[in-house]
């Protein structure tokens, strides 16, 4: 008896497998078409986003306050530029890199210009 039931099950499986493959072929074409349409939509959206980007500038102000005294960052930079142009006789365009180390305990600021010229100004 076991042989007969096994044979019937095998026949049922083969008869149902053929229609399933025939139905899958048209579905694959539709999926490919949808993916292509989505890719085209994504490309259009990406182009729109990059063309509408604007750069935002940040307005910053730095103050140093110590023992009732207040010094503004821009004033320190202007004083260093004066030293660079008037005392050293250089052009302002030659000042490429400026590092400032504010030391309230010394009541001044140390600076390094273009990586090799150092100095100190009073606050």
C-alpha positions as a printed NumPy array, in Angstrom:
array([[  0.   ,   0.   ,   0.   ],
       [  2.8  ,   2.385,   0.657],
       [  3.826,   2.212,  -2.98 ],
       [  0.471,   3.364,  -4.289],
       [  0.211,   6.45 ,  -2.087],
       [  3.744,   7.526,  -2.96 ],
       [  2.958,   7.287,  -6.657],
       [ -0.197,   9.366,  -6.335],
       [  1.617,  12.101,  -4.411],
       [  4.32 ,  12.291,  -7.066],
       [  1.727,  12.663,  -9.803],
       [  0.006,  15.496,  -7.956],
       [  3.231,  17.42 ,  -7.492],
       [  4.159,  17.262, -11.179],
       [  0.778,  18.402, -12.37 ],
       [  0.716,  21.525, -10.133],
       [  4.32 ,  22.584, -10.861],
       [  3.779,  23.432, -14.561],
       [  1.121,  26.156, -14.189],
       [  3.118,  27.909, -11.453],
       [  6.122,  28.413, -13.768],
       [  3.986,  29.786, -16.556],
       [  2.477,  32.408, -14.231],
       [  5.869,  33.541, -12.863],
       [  7.306,  34.637, -16.231],
       [  4.986,  37.658, -16.764],
       [  5.418,  38.723, -13.123],
       [  9.188,  39.063, -13.559],
       [  8.739,  41.5  , -16.458],
       [  6.464,  43.682, -14.353],
       [  8.907,  43.767, -11.432],
       [ 11.791,  44.745, -13.734],
       [  9.714,  47.53 , -15.227],
       [  8.772,  48.866, -11.779],
       [ 12.403,  48.832, -10.625],
       [ 13.453,  50.764, -13.745],
       [ 10.719,  53.355, -13.157],
       [ 11.785,  53.757,  -9.516],
       [ 15.427,  54.192, -10.522],
       [ 14.449,  56.934, -12.984],
       [ 12.404,  58.664, -10.274],
       [ 15.3  ,  58.48 ,  -7.798],
       [ 17.696,  59.986, -10.355],
       [ 15.332,  62.903, -11.023],
       [ 14.896,  63.527,  -7.294],
       [ 18.646,  63.465,  -6.647],
       [ 19.266,  66.053,  -9.34 ],
       [ 16.642,  68.323,  -7.861],
       [ 18.076,  68.07 ,  -4.357],
       [ 21.636,  68.917,  -5.347],
       [ 20.638,  71.888,  -7.45 ],
       [ 18.588,  73.489,  -4.657],
       [ 21.24 ,  73.285,  -1.909],
       [ 22.418,  76.551,  -0.43 ],
       [ 25.415,  77.136,   1.781],
       [ 24.7  ,  78.591,   5.175],
       [ 27.279,  80.89 ,   6.717],
       [ 27.75 ,  80.884,  10.454],
       [ 28.142,  84.201,  12.222],
       [ 30.343,  83.758,  15.301],
       [ 31.594,  86.165,  17.929],
       [ 34.132,  85.224,  20.597],
       [ 34.604,  87.219,  23.79 ],
       [ 37.138,  86.549,  26.525],
       [ 36.061,  87.728,  29.96 ],
       [ 38.394,  87.655,  32.937],
       [ 38.539,  89.711,  36.138],
       [ 35.998,  92.249,  34.951],
       [ 37.711,  92.752,  31.598],
       [ 36.214,  91.844,  28.213],
       [ 38.14 ,  91.428,  24.968],
       [ 36.591,  90.793,  21.586],
       [ 38.184,  88.29 ,  19.185],
       [ 37.992,  90.655,  16.209],
       [ 39.972,  93.328,  18.1  ],
       [ 42.773,  90.847,  18.78 ],
       [ 42.916,  89.826,  15.114],
       [ 42.973,  93.468,  13.961],
       [ 45.846,  94.255,  16.35 ],
       [ 47.854,  91.303,  15.046],
       [ 47.197,  92.416,  11.444],
       [ 48.482,  95.9  ,  12.33 ],
       [ 51.66 ,  94.379,  13.715],
       [ 52.016,  92.311,  10.532],
       [ 51.499,  95.186,   8.106],
       [ 52.86 ,  98.242,   9.928],
       [ 55.685,  96.905,  12.084],
       [ 56.855,  94.036,   9.879],
       [ 56.131,  95.777,   6.557],
       [ 54.288,  92.801,   5.046],
       [ 51.132,  92.735,   2.941],
       [ 47.901,  91.56 ,   4.555],
       [ 47.435,  89.034,   1.709],
       [ 50.669,  87.308,   2.79 ],
       [ 49.083,  86.448,   6.15 ],
       [ 47.765,  82.959,   5.361],
       [ 47.664,  81.146,   8.701],
       [ 47.045,  82.705,  12.109],
       [ 46.877,  80.904,  15.438],
       [ 46.038,  82.869,  18.573],
       [ 46.558,  81.663,  22.14 ],
       [ 44.744,  83.945,  24.585],
       [ 46.311,  83.919,  28.059],
       [ 44.265,  86.004,  30.487],
       [ 46.756,  85.355,  33.316],
       [ 49.441,  87.092,  31.195],
       [ 46.939,  89.801,  30.139],
       [ 47.763,  89.116,  26.507],
       [ 47.685,  86.818,  23.539],
       [ 50.47 ,  84.855,  21.9  ],
       [ 50.212,  84.398,  18.138],
       [ 51.84 ,  82.325,  15.409],
       [ 51.724,  83.649,  11.851],
       [ 52.189,  81.306,   8.888],
       [ 53.62 ,  78.628,  11.166],
       [ 56.928,  80.355,  11.954],
       [ 56.571,  83.968,  13.13 ],
       [ 55.592,  84.298,  16.786],
       [ 54.708,  87.249,  18.949],
       [ 52.776,  88.591,  21.886],
       [ 50.275,  91.449,  22.179],
       [ 48.732,  93.014,  25.28 ],
       [ 45.023,  92.833,  25.809]])
